């Protein structure tokens, strides 16, 4: 996925998600392995309500690949990680 399309897809229109996904796409995505980049792109295909639950840690994704990229996104926000 090209950078502009990725940034657009990371903009969800829900403030909580935008505050997590946009900085990740702008600052971290390019440093990911190709497999993790694909996982992030797969994450963007998920429903906003699922993303909200996962990224605010109220639920854990059942899919292991999605769970892995959610963990990476969350770790990128926590300087102690």
C-alpha positions in Angstrom: 0.0 0.0 0.0 1.5 3.4 -0.9 2.1 5.9 1.9 -0.8 8.3 1.0 -3.3 5.5 0.8 -2.0 4.1 4.1 -2.3 7.5 5.8 -5.8 7.9 4.5 -6.9 4.4 5.6 -5.4 5.2 9.1 -7.8 8.1 9.4 -10.9 6.5 10.8 -13.0 9.5 11.8 -13.2 8.4 15.4 -10.9 10.6 17.5 -9.6 7.8 19.7 -8.6 5.7 16.8 -7.2 8.6 14.8 -5.0 9.5 17.8 -3.5 6.0 17.8 -3.4 5.0 14.1 -2.3 8.2 12.4 0.9 8.7 14.4 1.6 5.0 14.1 1.3 5.1 10.3 3.3 8.3 10.1 6.1 7.4 12.4 6.4 3.6 12.8 4.9 1.8 9.8 8.0 2.3 7.6 10.2 0.7 10.2 8.1 -2.5 10.4 9.0 -5.8 8.7 7.2 -6.5 5.4 5.1 -9.1 7.3 4.1 -6.6 10.0 3.3 -4.0 7.4 0.9 -6.5 5.8 -0.6 -7.2 9.2 -1.1 -3.4 9.7 -2.9 -3.2 6.4 -5.0 -6.2 7.4 -5.8 -4.4 10.7 -7.1 -1.4 8.7 -9.6 -3.7 7.1 -11.2 -4.4 10.5 -14.4 -2.7 11.8 -13.9 0.5 13.8 -15.7 -0.9 16.8 -13.3 -3.9 16.9 -10.3 -1.6 16.5 -11.7 0.6 19.3 -12.0 -2.4 21.6 -8.6 -3.8 20.8 -6.7 -0.5 20.9 -8.3 0.6 24.2 -7.5 -2.8 25.6 -11.1 -3.8 26.4 -10.8 -6.9 24.2 -8.1 -9.0 22.6 -8.3 -10.0 18.9 -8.9 -13.7 18.3 -6.7 -13.7 15.2 -3.1 -14.2 16.2 -1.8 -11.9 13.3 -4.1 -9.1 14.3 -3.2 -9.6 17.9 0.4 -9.3 17.0 0.1 -6.0 15.2 -2.3 -4.6 17.8 0.5 -5.4 20.4 3.0 -3.6 18.2 0.7 -0.5 17.8 0.1 -0.4 21.5 3.8 -0.8 22.4 4.7 2.0 20.1 2.6 4.3 22.3 4.1 3.2 25.6 7.6 4.6 26.1 8.2 2.0 28.9 7.8 -0.9 26.4 
